[in-house]
């Protein structure tokens, strides 16, 4: 089963994609060409994969670990529903997930 995800940017542009159960949101976003750098390659040692989870989805996610919360302190444009996309694994329960990629997101791999 594919898990559908809707990525928005702060300008209202939408990119939709589908991932597989167990795939990280970061991996899907990168495959779709979004500016989610993931400098640490999902090891939770940076905040370059920061996304803002839409409010109606935020409480459906497993709680962020203390380490993730600490890394979010370094992310630009953090909101109450901010998460690191490397820490969100796609599951059937997240089919239809909507997130926003902050305007501060830049993928230095593409410069």
N, C-alpha and C positions, 0 to 999 in steps of 0.2 A: 504494500500500500504506500502510495506517495503522500507526503505531508505538504499541503499547500501553505505557502507563506507569502505575505504581502509586505514588501519593504516600501516605505515612503521616504521622500526627503523633505526638507523644510519648505521647499517651493511647491509641494503638492504633487511632484512627479512620482509615479508608482511603478515599481518593478515587481512582478509576481514570478514565483518559481515554486518548484516542488522538490523536496528532498526525501531521503529515505529514513526510516526509523533508526535512531542511533547516530545519525549524522549531526554535527554541530551546526548551529545557526551561522556561525562564522564561516564554516566550509561552504554552506549554501550561498551565503552572501558573496563570498569571493568568487565562486563559480559563476555567479550572475554578473560579475564585473563591478560590484559595488565598492566604494572606497572604505572597506574594512581591512585595515592593514594586517592586524594580528601579528605584530612584530615578534612576539614571543612564541608564535606558532601554537597557541592554545594552552600554554603552560601557566597562565594567569600571573605573568610577571610584567605585564604592561596594561595599558587601558586603551590601546588603539583599535579595539573591536567593540567599543561602547555603542550601544543602541538604546533607544527609549522605547520601552514596551508600551503599547496602547493600554490604557487603564483597564479596559474590560478583560484583558488577558493577563495582567500582572499577577493577580492572586492565583491564577491557575498554574503558575510556575513553581517549582520547588524553591524554597527560600534560598537567598544568596548566602554563601558562607561568609565568615568574618574576613577571610582573605580577599574574597571578591569585593566586599564592602570597602576594604582598605584600598584596593586598586582603583575603585571608582572615585576615590578622593582625588586622584590624579587626572581624571578625565575632564575634558572641557565640555561645558554645556550640560552638566549632570542635572537630572530631574529626579523626582521621587520614584519614578518607575524605571530608572536607568538600570541596565544590566550589562554584563560583558557577554557578547554573543558566543564566545568560546565556551561559556559555561551553561549554555542552553542546548540540551540535546533534544532533537526532534522526536516526538512521540505521537501516537494516534490522537491523544488528548489535545495536542497543539495544532491539529489540522485547522487551517484558517488563521493562524497567528498573524497579527499585524504589529509591525515595529517601524520606528522612524530612525533613519540614520542622521545624526546631528549634522548641522551645517559645518561644524568645526572638524568633521572627519576628513582626513586626507590620507591617501595611500601613497607613501613615499616611494614605493616600488615602481610607481608609474611616472615619476618625474624625470 
